[in-house]
Amino acid sequence: MSYTIREFRDIIRALEEHPEWRAELRRLLLPDELLELPSLVRELAEAQRRTEGELRTLIEAHRRAEERLAKLEASVAALTEAHKKAEERLAGLEERTQKLELSVKELAEAQRRTEERLEELAAAQKRTEERLEELAEAQRRTEERLEELAEAQRSLAEAQRRTEEKVEALSIQVGHLANLLGGAVEDDAEDVLRWVMRNKGYRLLDDPAPLDINGEVDLVAPVEDPAGRKLWVLVEAKVRLRRREVLSWARRLEDPAFRARLAAEGIEGPCIPYAYGIRVYPEAVEAAREHGIGLLNIRGERLAPSERRI
């Protein structure tokens, strides 16, 4: 079904008066992937943070294991050297067996302690190997987690691509809607201008029309006032007319280059400038009064303009 301009303005006004309707409209227009994107990003950031913490813990444990292994190697070297010296002592003791029985007993005791130390060393080596196996298992789990994270990132990238495609399509639709709305505003401004000129006793000498002079004027129309003088009506049309739009229009009217372009199009002599808005804000009225710009809305002339020279 088609909508009239007034129905469309009613829809806009209803959305501005009911913020909760705008939220529901966004929910209907935007895809679920886009709505869920912030939570997915937060979950991904948290998973990345936990993974980095686990990696730091794994690296620190690996460093401690390497330190313990270095100490163990030093102990083995020292033990090998001690064993070598013990064998040298045994060679000498064999020649003095009968005389040095006490020394042999001491050597036997030293040998016993050496064997106990070797057993302790073997046990330590076994524990080290077990720890290294645990470290390898932890590394494997970390690699699996990283692969899962990479897959999640790929899925997120694909979702992001689809979302961007939908947003681009939505932007095109919004652009079309904006163009339609802009044309409707200018049509409304023309209808109001015709009505105001007629009620003020002015006669339109030609139909109001837009003028593109390196910066479009929404409506330009030659008129004849009740005294028979020819004047030009210049209208800037906006959906929402705020102070900044009025000030921008006032600066253009005072710009010598802009006036020269008007003159080049045959628009010379007195002019009466207007600004039209479907919604006119109070600060726009104040700015228009300060700069002698008339105001129009859907009800007619809200503020009369001051005549000026081109």
C-alpha positions as CSV (number, residue, x, y, z in Angstrom):
1,M,0.0,0.0,0.0
2,S,1.2,3.6,-0.5
3,Y,1.4,6.3,2.1
4,T,0.6,10.0,1.8
5,I,3.0,12.7,2.9
6,R,0.9,13.5,5.9
7,E,0.8,9.8,7.0
8,F,4.5,9.6,6.6
9,R,4.9,12.7,8.8
10,D,2.6,11.2,11.3
11,I,4.8,8.1,11.4
12,I,7.9,10.2,11.9
13,R,6.1,12.2,14.7
14,A,5.0,9.0,16.4
15,L,8.5,7.6,16.4
16,E,9.9,10.8,17.9
17,E,7.3,10.8,20.6
18,H,7.8,7.0,21.4
19,P,11.4,6.0,21.8
20,E,10.4,2.5,22.6
21,W,8.8,2.2,19.1
22,R,12.2,3.2,17.6
23,A,13.9,0.4,19.5
24,E,11.3,-2.1,18.2
25,L,11.8,-0.7,14.7
26,R,15.6,-1.2,14.9
27,R,15.0,-4.8,16.1
28,L,12.8,-5.5,13.0
29,L,15.2,-3.8,10.5
30,L,18.6,-4.9,11.8
31,P,19.6,-8.6,11.4
32,D,20.1,-10.8,14.5
33,E,23.8,-11.1,13.7
34,L,24.2,-7.4,14.1
35,L,22.3,-7.2,17.3
36,E,24.3,-10.1,18.7
37,L,27.6,-8.8,17.5
38,P,28.6,-6.8,20.7
39,S,28.0,-9.9,22.9
40,L,30.0,-12.1,20.5
41,V,32.9,-9.6,20.5
42,R,32.9,-9.5,24.4
43,E,32.9,-13.3,24.6
44,L,35.8,-13.5,22.1
45,A,37.8,-10.9,24.0
46,E,37.3,-12.8,27.3
47,A,38.3,-16.1,25.7
48,Q,41.4,-14.4,24.3
49,R,42.2,-13.0,27.7
50,R,41.9,-16.4,29.4
51,T,44.0,-18.0,26.7
52,E,46.8,-15.5,27.1
53,G,46.7,-16.1,30.9
54,E,47.0,-19.8,30.3
55,L,49.9,-19.3,27.9
56,R,51.8,-17.2,30.3
57,T,51.3,-19.8,33.0
58,L,52.5,-22.5,30.6
59,I,55.6,-20.5,29.6
60,E,56.5,-19.9,33.3
61,A,56.1,-23.6,34.1
62,H,58.3,-24.5,31.1
63,R,61.0,-22.1,32.3
64,R,61.0,-23.6,35.8
65,A,61.2,-27.1,34.3
66,E,64.2,-26.1,32.2
67,E,65.9,-24.6,35.3
68,R,65.3,-27.8,37.3
69,L,66.7,-29.9,34.4
70,A,69.8,-27.7,34.2
71,K,70.4,-28.3,38.0
72,L,69.8,-32.0,37.5
73,E,72.4,-32.1,34.7
74,A,74.9,-30.3,36.9
75,S,74.2,-32.8,39.7
76,V,74.7,-35.8,37.3
77,A,78.0,-34.3,36.2
78,A,79.1,-33.9,39.8
79,L,78.0,-37.4,40.6
80,T,79.9,-38.8,37.6
81,E,83.0,-37.0,38.7
82,A,82.6,-38.3,42.3
83,H,82.1,-41.9,40.9
84,K,85.2,-41.6,38.8
85,K,87.2,-40.6,41.9
86,A,85.7,-43.4,43.8
87,E,86.8,-45.9,41.2
88,E,90.3,-44.5,41.4
89,R,90.3,-44.9,45.1
90,L,89.1,-48.5,44.7
91,A,92.0,-49.3,42.3
92,G,94.4,-48.1,45.0
93,L,92.6,-49.9,47.8
94,E,92.8,-53.2,45.9
95,E,96.6,-53.1,46.4
96,R,96.3,-52.4,50.1
97,T,93.3,-54.6,50.8
98,Q,94.6,-56.2,54.0
99,K,96.1,-53.0,55.4
100,L,93.2,-50.7,54.5
101,E,90.1,-52.8,55.4
102,L,88.8,-49.8,57.3
103,S,89.2,-47.7,54.3
104,V,87.4,-50.4,52.2
105,K,84.5,-50.3,54.6
106,E,84.4,-46.5,54.3
107,L,84.5,-46.9,50.5
108,A,81.7,-49.4,50.7
109,E,79.6,-47.0,52.7
110,A,80.4,-44.2,50.3
111,Q,79.4,-46.6,47.5
112,R,76.1,-47.3,49.3
113,R,75.4,-43.6,49.6
114,T,76.3,-43.1,46.0
115,E,73.8,-45.8,45.0
116,E,71.1,-44.2,47.2
117,R,71.9,-40.9,45.5
118,L,71.6,-42.5,42.1
119,E,68.2,-44.0,43.0
120,E,67.1,-40.5,44.2
121,L,68.4,-39.1,41.0
122,A,66.5,-41.7,38.9
123,A,63.3,-40.9,40.9
124,A,63.8,-37.2,40.2
125,Q,64.4,-38.0,36.5
126,K,61.2,-39.9,36.4
127,R,59.3,-37.1,38.1
128,T,60.8,-34.7,35.5
129,E,59.7,-36.9,32.7
130,E,56.2,-37.1,34.1
131,R,56.1,-33.3,34.4
132,L,57.3,-32.9,30.9
133,E,54.5,-35.2,29.7
134,E,52.0,-33.1,31.6
135,L,53.5,-30.0,30.0
136,A,53.2,-31.5,26.6
137,E,49.5,-32.4,27.3
138,A,48.9,-28.9,28.5
139,Q,50.5,-27.6,25.3
140,R,48.3,-29.9,23.2
141,R,45.1,-28.6,25.0
142,T,46.3,-25.0,24.5
143,E,46.8,-25.6,20.7
144,E,43.3,-27.1,20.5
145,R,41.9,-24.0,22.3
146,L,43.8,-21.8,19.9
147,E,42.3,-23.7,17.0
148,E,38.8,-23.3,18.4
149,L,39.5,-19.6,18.9
150,A,40.7,-19.3,15.3
151,E,37.6,-21.0,14.0
152,A,35.4,-18.7,16.1
153,Q,37.2,-15.7,14.7
154,R,36.6,-17.0,11.1
155,S,32.9,-17.5,11.9
156,L,32.8,-14.0,13.4
157,A,34.5,-12.5,10.3
158,E,32.0,-14.2,8.0
159,A,29.1,-12.9,10.2
160,Q,30.7,-9.5,10.0
161,R,30.9,-9.7,6.2
162,R,27.2,-10.7,6.0
163,T,26.3,-7.9,8.4
164,E,28.2,-5.3,6.4
165,E,26.4,-6.4,3.2
166,K,23.0,-6.1,4.9
167,V,24.0,-2.7,6.3
168,E,25.1,-1.5,2.9
169,A,21.8,-2.6,1.4
170,L,19.9,-0.9,4.2
171,S,22.0,2.3,3.6
172,I,20.9,2.3,-0.1
173,Q,17.3,1.9,1.0
174,V,17.6,4.7,3.5
175,G,19.2,6.9,0.8
176,H,16.3,6.2,-1.6
177,L,13.9,7.1,1.2
178,A,15.8,10.3,2.0
179,N,15.6,11.4,-1.7
180,L,11.8,10.7,-1.7
181,L,11.4,12.6,1.5
182,G,13.5,15.6,0.2
183,G,11.4,15.8,-2.9
184,A,8.2,15.7,-0.8
185,V,9.4,18.5,1.5
186,E,10.1,20.7,-1.6
187,D,6.6,19.9,-2.9
188,D,5.1,20.9,0.4
189,A,7.1,24.1,0.5
190,E,5.9,25.0,-3.0
191,D,2.2,24.5,-2.0
192,V,2.6,26.6,1.1
193,L,4.5,29.3,-0.8
194,R,1.7,29.6,-3.4
195,W,-0.9,29.9,-0.7
196,V,1.1,32.5,1.3
197,M,1.8,34.6,-1.8
198,R,-1.8,34.6,-2.8
199,N,-3.0,35.6,0.7
200,K,-0.4,38.4,0.8
201,G,-1.6,39.8,-2.5
202,Y,1.5,38.7,-4.5
203,R,1.2,37.3,-8.0
204,L,3.4,34.5,-9.1
205,L,5.0,35.4,-12.5
206,D,6.3,31.8,-13.0
207,D,6.1,28.4,-11.3
208,P,8.5,28.0,-8.3
209,A,11.3,25.7,-9.2
210,P,14.7,24.5,-7.8
211,L,17.9,26.2,-9.0
212,D,21.2,24.5,-9.1
213,I,24.0,27.0,-9.0
214,N,26.9,25.1,-7.4
215,G,24.8,24.8,-4.3
216,E,21.0,24.2,-4.9
217,V,18.3,26.7,-4.0
218,D,15.3,24.6,-3.2
219,L,12.7,27.0,-4.7
220,V,13.1,30.2,-6.7
221,A,10.0,32.2,-8.1
222,P,9.5,35.6,-9.6
223,V,6.6,37.5,-8.0
224,E,4.8,40.8,-8.4
225,D,3.9,42.6,-5.2
226,P,0.6,44.6,-4.7
227,A,2.4,47.8,-5.9
228,G,3.4,46.1,-9.2
229,R,7.1,45.7,-8.3
230,K,8.9,42.5,-9.4
231,L,10.7,40.6,-6.7
232,W,12.3,37.2,-6.3
233,V,11.3,34.7,-3.7
234,L,14.1,32.3,-2.5
235,V,13.2,29.3,-0.3
236,E,15.4,26.9,1.6
237,A,13.3,23.7,2.6
238,K,14.2,21.3,5.4
239,V,12.4,18.5,7.2
240,R,13.7,19.8,10.5
241,L,14.6,23.5,10.6
242,R,17.1,24.3,13.4
243,R,19.2,27.3,14.1
244,R,22.2,26.0,12.2
245,E,20.2,25.5,9.0
246,V,18.9,29.1,9.2
247,L,22.4,30.5,9.9
248,S,23.8,28.5,7.0
249,W,21.1,30.0,4.7
250,A,21.8,33.5,5.9
251,R,25.5,33.1,5.2
252,R,24.8,32.0,1.7
253,L,22.5,34.9,1.1
254,E,25.3,37.3,2.2
255,D,28.0,35.5,0.2
256,P,29.1,37.7,-2.8
257,A,30.0,34.7,-4.9
258,F,26.5,33.2,-4.3
259,R,24.9,36.5,-5.2
260,A,27.0,36.7,-8.4
261,R,25.8,33.2,-9.4
262,L,22.2,34.3,-8.8
263,A,22.8,37.4,-11.0
264,A,24.2,35.2,-13.7
265,E,20.9,33.3,-13.8
266,G,19.0,36.6,-14.2
267,I,17.9,36.9,-10.6
268,E,18.5,40.5,-9.8
269,G,16.8,43.2,-7.8
270,P,14.9,42.9,-4.5
271,C,14.4,39.4,-3.0
272,I,12.4,38.0,-0.1
273,P,14.1,35.0,1.5
274,Y,12.2,32.2,3.3
275,A,13.1,29.1,5.1
276,Y,10.6,26.2,5.2
277,G,10.5,23.4,7.7
278,I,8.0,20.6,8.5
279,R,9.3,21.0,12.1
280,V,10.6,24.4,13.1
281,Y,12.5,24.7,16.3
282,P,12.3,27.8,18.6
283,E,16.0,28.7,18.1
284,A,15.4,28.7,14.3
285,V,12.7,31.3,14.8
286,E,15.1,33.5,16.8
287,A,17.9,33.1,14.2
288,A,15.5,33.9,11.3
289,R,14.3,37.0,13.1
290,E,17.9,38.2,13.6
291,H,18.7,37.8,9.9
292,G,15.4,39.0,8.4
293,I,14.5,35.6,6.9
294,G,10.9,34.6,6.7
295,L,9.7,31.3,8.1
296,L,7.1,28.9,6.5
297,N,5.6,25.7,7.8
298,I,2.7,23.6,6.9
299,R,0.3,26.1,8.5
300,G,1.6,29.0,6.4
301,E,3.8,32.0,7.1
302,R,5.1,31.9,10.7
303,L,7.5,34.9,10.3
304,A,7.5,37.6,7.6
305,P,10.8,38.2,5.8
306,S,12.7,41.4,5.3
307,E,13.2,42.6,1.7
308,R,16.9,42.7,0.6
309,R,18.9,43.4,-2.5
310,I,20.7,40.8,-4.6
